Amino acid sequence: MPITPSAELATPRDTPLSPEGPPPPPRLAGAPLGPAAVAALVDDAMRTLALATAERGGPLPASTPHEVDAAVRSALTATGTAALPRLTGALTAGAADPAHPHCAAHLHCPPLAVAVAADTVASVLNQSLDSWDQSPAATAMETQLVAELADLVGYHGAGAGGVITSGGTESNLTALLLARDHALGAAGTDPGRHGVARAAGTARPRILCGAAAHFSVQRSAALLGLGEDAVVPVEVDAGHRMRVEDLRTALERVRADGDLPVAIVATAGTTDLGGIDPLPAIARLAREFDVWLHVDAAYGGGLLFSRRLRHLLTGIEGAHSIGMDLHKLGWQPVAAGVLLTRERALFAPLSRSVDYLNPTDDEESGYPSLLGYSLRTTRRADVFKIAVTLRTLGADGLGAMVEACHDLARSAAAQVTADPRLDLAQEPSLTTVVFRYRAGGDAEHGDRVNARLRRSLLEQGRAVVGRTRIDGRVWLKLTLLNPDTTPDDTAALLALVADAGDAEQARLQESR
């Protein structure tokens, strides 16, 4: 149902920044009475959330962006003890709900209840992992969990390193920073201290990746002072998998031009088709050309939990660094990224000793610091929810959820094929299903129909379906990350899409 804003909306200057009348007594979450206060407030907020979810009734509000903005503006007039329930109601009523079976657009999972509970504990304790004396147990927990995850990806032994990140973008940026400094440092220079231009000299640093790699590779190159055009895109096949022979040709060309290959970025799970690059062959090339290999497994890394599907990531252990997102196929609340390196020493470019955080004599006395593993200084204990989840469900428990979503995608693809109004791009590799409403007419007409039917479903609050562009054409996408969704749910969702396509087709014909 649509969000109904208050009749009188406050303008920004009317919105009070402090409560009218006596405020509620302050309760610090970690104080002696704090946990009880948090429990009571969370209990009230959850009741409001449940009511607002029921009133919304669908995967998102049946509202325009203007109406959502107005409702939020109205809710922000709430003050004092009314603020939490009022704003909770507005946020929930205006939310896209990843737990709803018709919310299937993005790599945005419904989190596990146990992980959300653990995340609340982490918020109450409010640890920061930039120094041991701010987070003693969390520092130990992250160190030990990173070692377990390193073993999972095939980095056996005690020498691997890693850190919990905010997600794939941060993992890619950090890995490419380490790769940049590793490659330029081999020439006896320090790009972190003296700058990229001085360190590289006349050689242009280059990053090679598949043409369907995540956009954060280009963004990282820009942030690292290399420039987006330092990224060399390598041709991919129809499944968005990097072509190994084209990678070899690109590496040879980079060397012939006098440029310096800093890193190869392989993808284990492209955003649209879920393509997994041929990791063993790419790892062999990386060794042959002596180039850092980073595997962006933000999406596909969850396959490692599945006994049935983990073979799809064979060869991942040949990478220098690996990024995974457990807020995708790990069902964690955002954020829960992981960056792993096969050698702890590869994090050396981030190493810092700061007198007020990790003085050298403290570390020499056995007080460890994680400051040198992250681009961030203040960093919350996101490791806690991951640790609780893994101990509660185990790898096999998460693996069963991964397999359920993979099976669901294959079932949904069969449903697309069975509907004469829909076209399937290709069989799913992971948990995405890319398809298109068969509009008839020329390709541009089909693009208009597919784009408009998706917005129509959004405006009606009936479905959240993804959109992408492949080979110049607009395609739709289901990203299936809810293991509780059934084939009946996807059949109903696809019927909504097809019916919306029929309606848009009719509207366009009437307007001619």
SVG drawing of the C-alpha trace seen along z (x, -y; Angstrom):
<svg xmlns="http://www.w3.org/2000/svg" viewBox="-5 -27 70 59">
<polyline fill="none" stroke="black" stroke-width="0.4" points="0.0,0.0 1.2,-3.6 2.9,-5.6 0.5,-8.3 2.3,-11.3 1.0,-13.7 -1.2,-16.5 1.1,-19.2 4.7,-18.5 7.5,-20.1 10.1,-22.0 13.7,-21.5 13.7,-24.7 10.6,-23.5 12.0,-20.1 13.1,-20.2 16.6,-19.0 15.8,-18.6 12.7,-17.3 10.0,-19.6 9.3,-19.1 11.4,-16.9 13.5,-14.3 13.6,-10.7 16.3,-9.9 19.5,-9.1 20.6,-5.4 24.0,-4.5 23.7,-1.1 26.7,0.4 25.9,-1.1 24.6,1.2 21.0,0.5 21.7,0.1 21.1,3.6 17.7,3.7 16.9,0.3 18.1,1.5 16.0,4.7 12.9,2.7 13.5,0.2 14.3,2.9 11.2,4.9 9.0,1.8 10.7,1.0 10.3,4.6 6.6,4.4 6.3,1.2 8.4,2.8 6.1,5.8 3.0,3.7 4.5,1.4 5.6,4.4 2.1,5.9 0.6,2.5 3.0,2.2 1.9,5.6 4.4,6.0 8.1,5.9 8.3,2.1 5.9,-0.9 3.4,-1.6 4.7,-5.1 6.6,-7.5 10.0,-8.8 8.3,-12.2 5.7,-10.4 8.4,-8.5 10.4,-11.7 7.3,-13.5 6.5,-10.7 10.1,-10.7 10.0,-14.5 6.8,-14.2 8.3,-11.5 11.3,-13.6 9.0,-16.0 8.7,-13.4 10.4,-14.3 11.3,-12.7 10.1,-9.2 7.9,-9.3 11.0,-9.5 11.9,-5.8 8.5,-4.4 7.6,-7.1 10.8,-6.9 10.8,-3.1 7.4,-3.1 8.5,-5.4 11.6,-3.5 9.8,-0.2 6.9,-1.5 9.3,-2.9 11.7,0.1 12.5,2.5 12.2,5.8 14.8,8.4 12.9,11.1 9.8,10.7 9.9,13.3 9.0,10.6 12.0,8.5 14.7,10.0 16.6,7.3 20.0,7.0 22.7,8.9 21.0,7.8 20.1,10.7 17.6,11.2 19.9,11.5 19.7,14.4 18.0,13.6 20.9,14.9 23.3,12.6 21.0,9.6 21.0,10.5 24.8,10.7 25.0,7.4 23.0,5.8 25.4,7.1 28.3,5.6 26.5,2.3 25.9,2.3 29.6,3.0 30.8,0.6 34.3,2.0 36.7,0.4 39.3,2.7 42.1,0.1 43.8,0.9 43.8,3.8 42.8,1.7 39.6,0.7 38.7,4.3 40.6,7.1 38.3,10.0 37.2,8.7 40.8,8.4 41.4,12.0 38.2,13.1 38.9,11.4 42.4,12.9 41.1,16.4 38.1,16.2 40.3,14.8 42.5,17.9 39.5,20.2 38.3,18.4 41.8,18.5 41.7,22.2 38.3,22.4 39.6,20.8 42.7,23.0 45.3,20.8 46.5,23.6 49.1,22.9 49.6,20.1 51.0,17.5 47.8,16.1 46.5,12.7 43.1,11.0 40.7,8.4 36.9,7.9 35.9,5.1 32.8,3.1 32.3,5.2 33.7,6.0 34.5,2.4 36.7,1.9 38.2,5.4 39.1,4.6 40.5,1.2 42.7,2.6 43.9,5.6 44.8,3.4 46.6,0.9 48.7,3.9 49.3,5.1 50.3,1.7 52.9,1.3 54.1,4.8 54.7,4.3 56.3,0.9 58.2,1.8 59.9,4.6 61.8,1.9 63.0,0.5 60.6,-2.4 57.8,-3.3 54.7,-4.6 52.9,-5.1 55.6,-7.5 56.8,-9.1 53.8,-8.9 52.9,-6.7 54.5,-8.8 57.9,-8.9 57.7,-5.2 56.6,-4.0 58.9,-6.2 58.2,-5.8 56.3,-2.5 52.5,-2.9 50.9,-0.7 48.2,1.5 45.4,3.6 43.8,6.4 40.3,7.7 37.4,9.2 35.1,6.8 32.3,7.9 34.3,7.2 32.8,5.1 32.9,1.3 34.9,0.9 38.0,2.1 38.0,-1.1 37.0,-3.2 39.9,-1.7 42.3,-2.5 41.2,-6.1 41.5,-6.4 45.0,-4.8 46.3,-7.5 46.5,-5.1 43.6,-6.5 40.5,-4.5 42.1,-4.1 44.9,-2.1 42.4,0.8 42.7,3.1 39.4,4.9 39.8,8.5 37.2,10.0 34.7,12.4 32.6,15.2 28.8,15.4 28.8,16.4 30.8,13.3 33.9,15.4 37.3,14.0 38.9,15.5 42.3,16.9 44.0,16.5 42.8,12.9 44.3,12.4 47.6,13.8 47.5,11.5 46.7,8.5 49.6,9.3 52.0,9.6 50.8,6.3 51.2,4.5 54.8,5.8 55.6,4.9 54.3,1.4 56.8,1.0 53.9,0.8 53.9,2.6 51.1,5.1 50.3,4.5 47.5,7.0 45.1,9.3 41.5,9.2 39.6,12.4 35.9,12.5 34.1,15.4 30.5,14.4 29.8,11.5 26.9,9.3 24.6,10.1 25.2,13.7 27.2,15.0 30.1,15.8 33.2,17.4 36.5,16.8 38.6,19.9 40.6,19.6 43.2,22.3 44.3,21.1 44.4,17.5 46.5,18.4 49.0,20.2 49.2,17.1 49.7,14.9 52.6,17.1 54.1,17.1 54.1,13.4 54.8,12.8 51.7,10.6 49.6,10.3 46.3,12.2 43.2,10.9 40.0,12.8 36.8,10.8 34.6,13.4 32.2,11.0 29.2,12.8 30.5,16.3 32.6,16.8 29.7,18.3 30.0,21.4 32.9,22.5 30.4,23.4 28.7,25.9 30.1,29.4 28.2,29.7 29.2,26.4 32.6,25.5 34.3,27.2 33.2,24.2 35.9,22.2 38.7,24.7 41.9,22.7 41.0,19.8 43.8,20.7 46.3,19.7 45.5,16.0 47.5,13.6 44.3,12.1 40.6,12.9 37.6,10.8 34.3,12.3 31.0,10.7 29.1,12.6 26.3,10.1 25.5,11.8 25.6,15.6 26.3,15.6 23.1,13.9 24.7,11.3 23.5,7.8 25.5,5.2 28.4,5.0 30.3,8.2 33.1,8.3 36.3,10.2 39.7,9.7 42.3,12.5 45.9,12.8 47.9,15.9 50.8,14.2 50.2,11.9 53.3,9.9 51.5,8.7 49.7,6.2 53.0,4.4 52.1,1.2 49.3,0.5 51.5,1.0 51.5,-2.0 52.7,-2.6 50.8,-5.4 51.8,-6.4 48.3,-6.9 47.0,-3.6 49.6,-0.9 53.0,-2.0 55.8,0.3 56.7,1.3 53.1,2.4 53.2,4.7 56.6,6.1 55.1,6.8 52.3,9.0 49.5,6.5 48.5,7.0 47.0,4.4 44.9,4.8 45.5,1.1 47.8,2.2 45.3,4.4 42.6,1.9 42.1,-1.4 39.8,-2.4 40.9,-3.5 37.7,-3.2 36.2,0.2 33.3,1.9 33.4,5.6 31.5,7.0 33.4,10.2 31.1,11.0 28.0,11.7 30.0,13.8 31.5,15.8 28.2,16.4 26.6,17.5 29.4,19.9 29.2,21.5 25.4,21.7 24.9,23.1 28.3,24.3 29.7,24.3 27.3,27.1 24.3,25.1 25.3,22.1 26.1,24.4 22.6,25.8 21.2,22.3 23.5,21.6 22.4,24.8 18.7,23.9 19.2,20.5 21.1,22.1 18.4,24.7 15.7,22.0 17.5,20.1 17.6,23.1 13.9,23.7 13.0,20.1 15.0,20.3 12.9,23.3 9.8,21.2 11.0,18.4 11.6,20.9 8.1,22.3 6.4,18.9 6.1,17.8 6.1,14.2 9.6,14.3 13.1,15.0 15.9,16.4 19.4,15.0 21.2,18.2 21.1,20.9 22.0,19.6 25.6,20.0 24.9,19.0 21.6,17.5 20.7,14.8 18.2,15.3 18.5,12.9 15.5,12.7 13.5,10.3 9.8,9.7 9.3,10.6 7.7,7.4 7.8,7.9 8.7,5.1 12.2,3.8 14.8,4.0 14.4,0.4 10.6,1.0 11.5,4.1 13.9,2.0 11.2,-0.5 8.6,2.1 11.1,3.9 12.2,0.7 8.7,-0.6 7.2,2.6 9.9,2.7 9.1,-0.8 5.4,0.0 5.9,2.8 7.9,0.5 5.3,-2.2 2.6,0.3 4.7,1.8 4.2,5.3 7.8,6.4 11.4,5.3 13.0,6.8 16.6,6.0 17.5,4.4 20.8,4.5 22.1,4.1 23.7,7.0 24.9,6.6 23.2,3.2 19.8,4.4 17.7,4.0 17.3,7.2 15.5,8.0 17.0,9.9 16.0,11.9 18.8,12.2 17.6,15.0 19.2,14.8 16.2,15.9 16.4,19.6 12.8,19.6 11.5,18.5 9.7,21.3 9.2,22.2 5.6,21.1 6.8,17.7 9.1,17.3 6.3,18.5 4.0,15.8 6.7,13.2 7.4,14.0 3.6,14.0 3.5,10.4 6.4,9.4 4.8,10.9 1.4,9.4 3.0,6.0 4.7,6.4 1.4,7.1 0.0,4.0 2.9,1.8 2.8,3.2 -0.9,2.4 -0.3,-1.2 2.5,-1.8 0.3,-0.6 -2.6,-2.8 -0.3,-5.9 0.8,-5.5"/>
</svg>
